[in-house]
Amino acid sequence: MTVGTTDPMTRTIYLANNLKGEFEKRVVAHEIGHAVCFSYGLLEEIHRCCHKRHWIDMEEFICNFVADYGERIWELTKDITKVPVYLERLVS
């Protein structure tokens, strides 16, 4: 079941129409993870660091990590560094 996909050629994220709530948020974060990998050349790093048969699994692991822990990492960073509210709005 595909609920989202990212096209690196058109730099477009496609999402299923029926996504809602926390699941939608997780899928969006996961797909943004793919977009970041494409945009910043991180796939080349994956290809350099692991065997070819693991490339897709590693990319999916990274995007799941972003979806599962990205928001918490940002919250902890704000708490520790006291990021000003205006910066939070700019990044959000």
GILIN-V954615 format. One record per backbone hydrogen bond with DSSP energy under -1.0 kcal/mol. NH is the residue of the N-H (numbers start at 1). CO is the residue of the C=O. If there is no record, write none. Layout:
BEGIN
NH:CO + NH:CO
END
This chain:
BEGIN
5:14 + 7:12 + 11:7 + 12:7 + 14:5 + 16:3 + 24:20 + 25:21 + 26:22 + 27:23 + 28:24 + 29:25 + 30:26 + 31:27 + 32:28 + 33:29 + 34:30 + 35:31 + 36:32 + 37:33 + 38:34 + 39:35 + 40:36 + 42:37 + 43:37 + 46:42 + 47:43 + 48:44 + 49:45 + 50:46 + 54:51 + 55:52 + 58:54 + 59:55 + 60:56 + 61:57 + 62:58 + 63:59 + 64:60 + 65:61 + 66:62 + 67:63 + 68:64 + 69:65 + 70:66 + 73:69 + 74:70 + 75:71 + 76:72 + 77:73 + 78:74 + 79:75 + 80:76 + 81:77 + 82:78 + 88:84 + 89:85 + 90:86 + 91:87 + 92:88
END
